[in-house]
Amino acid sequence: MAMKLSQLRNFTAVVEAGSVRQAAKHLNLSQSSVTKSIQQLEHDLRVELLHRGAHGVAAT
């Protein structure tokens, strides 16, 4: 498990923005790269970090 600073930055941005789309826009990254980064972090930590819903995301 090699956690990267970029994964934590992306996760924090998503939580603060309340959506992956807005966080990706703020970080100047694609939505898919932010999603993949967080999914990899969740996989590495073996825990769900975000509740995903129709109206955005929230930290667990």
Buried (B, 14 or more C-beta within 10 A) or exposed (E): EEEEEBBEBBBEBBBEBEBBBBBBBEBEBEBEEBBEBBEBBBEEEEEEBBEEEEEBBEEE
